[in-house]
C-alpha cells in the first residue's frame, strides 16, 4: 500500500464501498469527493495499475462495461492501512 498514490488508495476505498462498481460509477464518486472532473486518462490507467498489483480484479459485465472488485489482498491492504491510520488519528 505504501507504494500507491493517494488517488490509487481512494480508488480502493471507493471500490470497497460499492458492489462491483463500473468505471463510470467510480469516476462519479471521485468527482463528488474531489469536486472536479476526473478524466478517463487518469482513471483507467490507475485502475489497471491496481489490477496489475493484485489488489483489484476486473470483470466484464457486458461488451462495453467492466466492473471492479477488491481481491483478498486488496482487502487485507486496506485493513492494514486503516489500522496504521488509527495509530495517528483517533476519531
C-alpha positions in Angstrom: 0.0 0.0 0.0 2.9 2.3 0.7 3.8 2.5 -3.0 0.3 3.6 -4.1 -0.6 7.2 -4.8 -3.3 8.9 -2.8 -5.6 8.6 -5.9 -5.0 4.9 -6.1 -5.8 4.5 -2.4 -9.0 6.5 -2.9 -9.9 4.1 -5.8 -9.5 1.2 -3.4 -11.8 2.8 -0.9 -14.5 3.6 -3.5 -14.3 0.0 -4.9 -14.5 -1.4 -1.4 -17.6 0.7 -0.6 -19.6 -0.3 -3.7 -21.0 -3.6 -5.0 -19.0 -4.3 -8.2 -18.8 -0.7 -9.4 -18.2 0.0 -13.0 -15.7 2.7 -14.1 -18.2 5.4 -14.6 -19.7 4.9 -11.1 -16.2 5.1 -9.6 -15.4 8.2 -11.7 -18.6 9.9 -10.5 -18.0 9.1 -6.8 -14.5 10.5 -7.0 -15.6 13.6 -8.9 -18.0 14.3 -6.0 -15.2 13.9 -3.5 -12.6 15.9 -5.4 -15.1 18.4 -6.6 -13.6 18.3 -10.1 -13.7 16.3 -13.2 -11.7 13.0 -13.3 -10.5 12.3 -16.9 -10.6 8.8 -18.3 -6.9 9.1 -19.0 -6.3 9.3 -15.2 -8.9 6.9 -14.0 -8.4 3.8 -16.2 -4.6 3.6 -16.1 -4.7 3.8 -12.3 -7.4 1.1 -12.2 -5.2 -1.1 -14.4 -2.3 -0.5 -12.1 -4.3 -1.8 -9.1 -5.3 -4.8 -11.2 -1.6 -5.4 -12.1 -0.6 -5.2 -8.4 -3.2 -7.8 -7.5 -5.3 -5.5 -5.3 -8.3 -5.3 -7.7 -10.0 -7.7 -10.1 -11.6 -6.5 -13.3 -14.6 -8.4 -14.5 -16.8 -7.9 -17.6 -20.5 -7.0 -17.2 -21.1 -6.7 -21.0 -19.1 -5.9 -24.1 -18.7 -2.3 -23.1 -18.8 -2.3 -19.3 -16.2 -3.6 -16.8 -16.7 -3.9 -13.1 -14.1 -3.9 -10.3 -13.9 -5.7 -7.0 -11.2 -5.9 -4.3 -9.1 -9.1 -4.1 -8.4 -10.7 -0.7 -5.1 -9.0 -0.9 -6.7 -5.7 -1.6 -9.0 -6.0 1.5 -6.0 -7.0 3.7 -4.1 -4.0 2.4 -7.0 -1.7 3.2 -7.4 -3.2 6.7 -3.7 -2.8 7.4 -3.8 0.8 6.2 -6.8 1.6 8.4 -5.0 0.0 11.4 -1.9 2.1 10.7 -4.0 5.3 10.3 -5.8 4.6 13.6 -2.5 4.9 15.4 -2.4 8.5 14.5 -6.0 9.6 14.1 -8.4 8.8 16.8 -11.9 9.9 15.8 
